[in-house]
Amino acid sequence: ADLLENPALARYVNNYKAELAKYAKPDDYDKLFKERLPKLMEFWSEIEKGVAAGLSGEEANKRAYEKVGDSTLPMGPKHWNRPSGEFDTMVKKVVPFPLKAVLFYQGESDHQNADLYEQAFKTMIKSWRKAFGDAALPFVFTQVAGYSYPGLGEPGIAFVREAQAACINPSDNVFMASAVDLGEENNIHPKDKRVVAQRLLNVLLEKVYRKGKNSGSPALFSYQYSEGKLVIYTQYNNLNLVSRSGQNLGFSVIFENGGEFEAEKVELTGNQVVIRNIKHAVEIRYNFKNHPHCDIYSANELP
């Protein structure tokens, strides 16, 4: 119902209806689903074997596809990725169990609908809060980790991260822990989850249990530009900014002619960034890539 109430999200519903229209009757869908399901189980089993043998997630996936072939389940009423499917099959099972907060680790397939992400995620939060009967239920979500995303092209997933950042709203109990620097270039499922788990925990402790501070990653607050000099003010973390390389890397400048160049005159002053010699610039980007190499951190190691 919440999905239908938001006109901006009609694409999800319309795409689903288009998939259902492929079947003359429900039995046709059920038959195809039952045929494909064992193949999918075999596909996942092959991936597990590959990872156990030391292959990366990408390599294991490729090998499984070569052995099993296409195991994609048909979209429809039994597919977990149908609109509201994962809510109905998992979250709904624990409604109305009282929650202290939600920790949310985002999947990566939303790059196909990056332009809808902000609206979709805000709608999801509203829907869950209504289901659990808590209009102020805290949400702590994870910004998507770095990964190469073969075939997606740049900046690809960076648009999803941008939309995620737009969802941060401390006054509404919505917070973010970043994992942009924790991914593996060739593995969409990074093996070491300990650092991101600690970051999520620190946000939870500060924002929900009022223990600790500066648990958020530095993010854009505002800026001032004059005569080729840009001053960027950050928020969510009051500690000084530090360059791991000592060279203040990661900033690129887009000029009026469309050219993109690495910013050369970058200074860190407390928790501010100053960029000079950028007259005629129309846009500044920082690590706006699928798998960026992060260089600027807060003094407590947050990107």
VMD Tcl script that draws the C-alpha trace (Angstrom):
set ca {
  {0.00 0.00 0.00}
  {2.82 2.42 0.86}
  {4.42 1.72 -2.51}
  {1.19 2.47 -4.34}
  {0.65 5.69 -2.41}
  {3.88 7.22 -3.74}
  {3.53 8.11 -7.46}
  {7.32 8.45 -7.77}
  {7.65 4.69 -7.18}
  {5.15 3.58 -9.81}
  {8.01 2.17 -11.89}
  {8.43 -0.75 -9.49}
  {4.74 -1.63 -9.64}
  {4.47 -1.15 -13.41}
  {7.54 -3.32 -14.05}
  {6.02 -6.05 -11.88}
  {2.70 -5.89 -13.72}
  {4.55 -6.16 -17.04}
  {6.26 -9.35 -15.82}
  {2.93 -10.87 -14.73}
  {1.43 -10.09 -18.14}
  {3.83 -12.58 -19.72}
  {1.76 -15.49 -18.35}
  {-1.66 -16.44 -19.72}
  {-2.64 -17.98 -16.38}
  {-1.12 -18.36 -12.89}
  {-0.38 -22.05 -13.48}
  {2.06 -21.10 -16.25}
  {4.08 -19.02 -13.81}
  {4.00 -21.69 -11.11}
  {5.25 -24.33 -13.54}
  {8.22 -22.22 -14.65}
  {9.07 -21.29 -11.06}
  {9.13 -24.95 -9.98}
  {11.39 -25.81 -12.91}
  {13.88 -23.05 -12.14}
  {14.04 -23.34 -8.34}
  {16.16 -26.56 -8.17}
  {18.52 -25.01 -10.71}
  {18.93 -21.94 -8.51}
  {19.69 -24.11 -5.47}
  {22.34 -25.91 -7.53}
  {23.77 -22.55 -8.63}
  {24.11 -21.32 -5.01}
  {25.65 -24.63 -3.99}
  {28.30 -24.26 -6.69}
  {29.08 -20.72 -5.50}
  {29.58 -22.01 -1.93}
  {31.92 -24.72 -3.21}
  {33.91 -22.17 -5.17}
  {34.31 -19.78 -2.24}
  {35.28 -22.71 0.03}
  {37.95 -23.61 -2.53}
  {39.43 -20.11 -2.28}
  {37.80 -18.38 -5.25}
  {36.62 -14.78 -4.99}
  {32.87 -14.21 -5.04}
  {33.09 -13.01 -8.64}
  {35.13 -16.05 -9.74}
  {32.83 -18.46 -7.90}
  {29.79 -16.83 -9.50}
  {31.31 -17.09 -12.97}
  {32.24 -20.74 -12.51}
  {28.76 -21.58 -11.17}
  {27.15 -19.93 -14.21}
  {29.39 -21.94 -16.55}
  {28.39 -25.20 -14.82}
  {24.69 -24.60 -14.17}
  {23.65 -21.99 -16.74}
  {20.90 -19.41 -16.28}
  {19.11 -20.10 -13.00}
  {17.22 -16.81 -12.74}
  {13.84 -17.23 -11.10}
  {10.90 -15.68 -12.98}
  {9.56 -12.50 -11.42}
  {6.11 -13.03 -9.97}
  {4.18 -13.72 -6.76}
  {6.76 -16.26 -5.49}
  {9.90 -14.20 -6.18}
  {11.37 -12.62 -3.04}
  {12.33 -9.49 -5.01}
  {8.75 -8.75 -5.98}
  {7.50 -5.39 -4.66}
  {7.29 -5.77 -0.85}
  {8.43 -9.40 -1.22}
  {11.23 -9.33 1.32}
  {9.04 -7.48 3.82}
  {6.26 -10.07 3.45}
  {8.60 -13.07 3.68}
  {10.87 -11.86 6.49}
  {10.11 -8.61 8.31}
  {6.39 -9.23 8.59}
  {7.15 -12.41 10.57}
  {8.30 -10.35 13.57}
  {5.67 -7.59 13.45}
  {4.68 -6.19 15.99}
  {7.73 -7.29 18.04}
  {9.06 -4.11 19.76}
  {12.38 -2.90 18.32}
  {15.01 -0.60 19.81}
  {16.42 0.29 16.37}
  {16.97 -1.07 12.85}
  {20.44 -1.75 11.42}
  {20.09 -1.92 7.64}
  {22.75 -3.24 5.25}
  {21.84 -2.21 1.72}
  {22.01 -4.56 -1.27}
  {23.68 -3.39 -4.45}
  {21.11 -4.08 -7.20}
  {19.45 -0.69 -6.71}
  {21.90 0.97 -9.09}
  {19.31 0.16 -11.76}
  {16.94 2.60 -10.07}
  {19.35 5.05 -8.48}
  {17.08 7.97 -9.34}
  {14.32 6.41 -7.22}
  {16.47 5.31 -4.30}
  {15.92 8.30 -2.01}
  {12.13 8.14 -2.37}
  {12.11 4.34 -2.06}
  {14.24 4.21 1.08}
  {12.31 6.99 2.82}
  {9.08 5.19 1.94}
  {10.47 1.94 3.36}
  {11.37 3.63 6.64}
  {7.90 5.14 6.90}
  {6.32 1.75 6.14}
  {8.38 -0.15 8.73}
  {7.69 2.46 11.39}
  {3.98 2.17 10.74}
  {4.12 -1.64 10.85}
  {5.98 -1.68 14.17}
  {3.89 1.13 15.65}
  {6.84 3.43 16.33}
  {6.91 6.71 14.38}
  {10.42 7.50 15.69}
  {12.01 4.05 15.26}
  {15.75 4.75 14.70}
  {17.28 3.55 11.42}
  {21.03 3.11 11.05}
  {21.92 2.15 7.49}
  {25.14 1.29 5.71}
  {26.47 3.26 2.76}
  {27.29 0.87 -0.10}
  {30.83 -0.54 -0.06}
  {33.30 -0.09 -2.88}
  {33.25 -2.63 -5.73}
  {34.20 -2.47 -9.42}
  {30.72 -3.38 -10.75}
  {31.83 -4.93 -14.07}
  {29.77 -3.65 -16.97}
  {28.14 -0.86 -14.98}
  {30.59 1.89 -15.88}
  {31.47 4.98 -13.89}
  {30.19 6.62 -11.79}
  {27.44 3.98 -11.54}
  {26.91 3.05 -7.90}
  {28.11 6.49 -6.77}
  {24.64 7.81 -7.62}
  {23.17 5.35 -5.10}
  {25.64 6.53 -2.45}
  {24.65 10.11 -3.20}
  {20.97 9.19 -2.73}
  {21.81 7.34 0.48}
  {23.54 10.42 1.88}
  {20.41 12.44 1.09}
  {18.45 10.11 3.40}
  {20.48 11.00 6.51}
  {18.22 12.91 8.88}
  {19.37 13.00 12.53}
  {16.29 14.98 13.59}
  {14.19 12.05 12.31}
  {16.43 9.33 13.80}
  {17.92 8.27 10.44}
  {21.70 7.79 10.51}
  {24.39 6.33 8.24}
  {27.60 4.38 8.71}
  {29.84 4.43 5.64}
  {31.48 1.34 4.13}
  {32.66 3.06 0.94}
  {36.31 2.34 1.83}
  {35.78 -1.24 3.05}
  {34.83 -3.09 -0.12}
  {36.91 -5.35 -2.34}
  {37.36 -4.31 -5.96}
  {36.60 -7.78 -7.34}
  {34.31 -9.21 -4.66}
  {30.83 -7.80 -4.12}
  {30.67 -9.55 -0.72}
  {33.74 -8.31 1.21}
  {34.97 -10.95 3.63}
  {35.92 -8.65 6.51}
  {32.73 -7.21 8.01}
  {34.25 -6.38 11.39}
  {35.08 -2.72 10.70}
  {31.66 -1.88 9.26}
  {30.04 -3.75 12.17}
  {32.01 -1.59 14.61}
  {31.00 1.57 12.75}
  {27.34 0.57 12.89}
  {27.67 -0.22 16.58}
  {29.28 3.15 17.33}
  {26.45 5.02 15.57}
  {23.90 2.92 17.48}
  {25.61 3.58 20.80}
  {25.83 7.34 20.24}
  {22.48 8.03 18.61}
  {20.25 5.52 20.41}
  {22.02 4.81 23.72}
  {23.73 8.25 24.09}
  {27.21 6.77 24.57}
  {30.19 8.20 22.68}
  {30.39 10.88 19.98}
  {31.63 11.59 16.44}
  {30.37 8.22 15.17}
  {29.27 9.63 11.81}
  {31.44 10.00 8.73}
  {32.22 13.60 7.71}
  {29.78 14.76 5.03}
  {29.01 17.94 3.12}
  {27.22 20.56 5.21}
  {27.63 23.70 3.08}
  {30.17 25.55 0.97}
  {31.36 29.04 0.00}
  {32.84 29.83 -3.41}
  {34.57 33.02 -4.48}
  {37.14 33.86 -7.15}
  {38.24 30.29 -7.81}
  {38.40 29.31 -4.11}
  {35.99 26.79 -2.58}
  {35.57 26.22 1.16}
  {33.66 23.05 2.10}
  {32.17 22.76 5.59}
  {31.47 19.27 6.91}
  {29.00 17.84 9.42}
  {28.29 14.68 11.51}
  {31.89 14.59 12.78}
  {33.65 17.49 14.56}
  {37.16 16.02 14.51}
  {39.95 17.20 12.22}
  {40.20 15.81 8.72}
  {43.35 13.82 7.88}
  {44.84 12.70 4.56}
  {46.26 9.18 4.78}
  {48.59 9.84 1.86}
  {49.45 13.34 3.04}
  {48.48 14.60 -0.43}
  {44.74 15.28 0.03}
  {43.70 13.04 -2.86}
  {40.29 12.13 -4.30}
  {38.89 15.50 -5.39}
  {38.18 16.09 -9.08}
  {37.03 19.26 -10.83}
  {34.55 19.44 -13.71}
  {34.97 22.56 -15.86}
  {32.58 24.36 -18.19}
  {34.01 22.57 -21.23}
  {33.22 19.18 -19.67}
  {36.82 18.32 -18.83}
  {37.50 16.52 -15.54}
  {40.82 16.98 -13.76}
  {42.25 16.06 -10.39}
  {42.16 19.00 -7.97}
  {45.74 20.06 -7.26}
  {45.39 22.78 -4.63}
  {43.55 21.07 -1.76}
  {44.05 21.96 1.89}
  {42.55 20.49 5.05}
  {41.86 22.98 7.84}
  {40.30 21.41 10.92}
  {37.12 19.77 9.60}
  {37.00 21.99 6.51}
  {38.32 21.46 2.98}
  {39.72 24.35 0.92}
  {40.22 23.94 -2.85}
  {41.94 26.70 -4.85}
  {42.59 27.49 -8.52}
  {39.24 26.22 -9.78}
  {37.89 29.24 -11.63}
  {35.30 28.23 -14.28}
  {34.58 24.97 -12.41}
  {30.96 23.79 -12.46}
  {31.22 20.77 -10.19}
  {33.52 19.25 -7.57}
  {33.47 15.51 -6.98}
  {35.03 13.50 -4.19}
  {35.53 9.75 -4.72}
  {32.53 9.65 -7.04}
  {33.42 6.19 -8.37}
  {32.31 2.58 -8.01}
  {35.42 1.55 -6.07}
  {37.15 4.74 -4.89}
  {40.47 4.81 -3.09}
  {39.56 6.86 -0.04}
  {42.18 9.24 1.31}
  {40.41 11.78 3.53}
  {39.35 10.55 6.97}
  {38.26 11.99 10.28}
  {40.78 11.73 13.09}
  {38.87 8.70 14.36}
  {39.28 6.79 11.06}
  {35.92 7.43 9.36}
  {35.94 8.13 5.61}
}
mol new
graphics top color blue
foreach p $ca { graphics top sphere $p radius 0.5 }
foreach p [lrange $ca 0 end-1] q [lrange $ca 1 end] { graphics top cylinder $p $q radius 0.2 }
display resetview
